[in-house]
Amino acid sequence: MNLPVPQLRSEPVDELAALCKAAGDPLRLNILRALANDSFGVLELAQIFATGQSGMSHHLKVLAQAGLVATRREGNAIFYRRALAQSDLLGGSLHAALLQEVDALPLADELQARIATVHGQRAEASREFFARMAVNFQAQQDLIAGLPQYRDSLLALLDALSFPAGATALEVGPGDGSFLPELARRFASVTALDNSQAMLELARERCVREGLGNVHLQLADALQTPQAPADCVVLNMVLHHFAAPAEAMRQLTPLLKSGGSLLITELCSHNQSWAREACGDLWLGFEQEDLARWADAAGLTPGESLYVGLKNGFQIQVRHFAKPDAKHPQD
């Protein structure tokens, strides 16, 4: 007599078992640690951990199936980032506790050095692009989102902040300087930092042409060159050129005075991979919640946000984040 084979049903405990299994490997825990404030492709992670691509793909698949990492397509490439713990879901508390414990562990110096190498490779690709394409860059950028398409929204947000007389501004990556005249009219002193000599020359020509005597141009890396803190720091379509955007926000926060404002204009996440070749973009925009999460990790508080839809299908996010005033801490 043949007895029917019982059908095993998926039980909630299976999800917990998958999470525990995914976390039960030292390499996978280190991958989660490396993804704390960054996202990497499979080949980048294989380079960081000195392992084969197929082996790295297997570990990422296990982490993804357990809900510990999420994927994001950047053109033809797939990048992995840590998934946020959902406290209202099964295993959410365990997920959050695991990430908290992982973040308390230091990464080995060798791994930190390899991550820095990957960041350096990204940054070098960006520098090479701007050195090669400086003259035609603005025309290429206008194919996606030229300043005139969102200028009014950015200025409305800037003016609503009501900076006092004598306030200072710092623009990181001014490009050809198209936004510098607006800043020069609103601030007593404006500093513009760019790590591309070619782009800085274009900005210098604009400053001379428009008589912007209160604008100071400097060839410098904003993440490595000490600067006096400003009342307002502006990143206008720049963050997607940084090798590690989340880390960049953290490093830029000291450039803000207590109570100061960080203004960011950025593309929302998109899948137009041609922007990499046309404009040297390292990242194809960002999710709105990513910017908010990175700002929170940098000690900034969210302010007003505006979103501008363009006829070509792109969407721009105009974001304000404030550095808490040390004299008047929030309750």
Buried (B, 14 or more C-beta within 10 A) or exposed (E): EEEEEEEEEEEEEEBBEBBEEBBEEEEBBBBBBBBBBBBBBBEBBBBBBEBEEEEBEEBBEBBBBBBBBBEBEBBEBEBBBBBBBEEEEBBBEBBBEBBEEBEEEEBEEEBEEBBEEBBEEBBEBBBEBBEEBBEEBBEBBEBBBBBEBBBEBBBEBBEEBEBEEEBBBBBBBBBBBBBBBBBBEBBBBBBBBBBBEBBBBBBBEBBEEEEBEBBEBBEBEBBEEEBEBBBBBBBBBBBBBBBBBBBBBBBBBEBBBEEBBBBBBBBBBBEBBEBBEBBBBBBBBBEBEBBBBBBEBBBBEEBEBBEBEBEEEBBBBBBBBBBBEEEEEEE
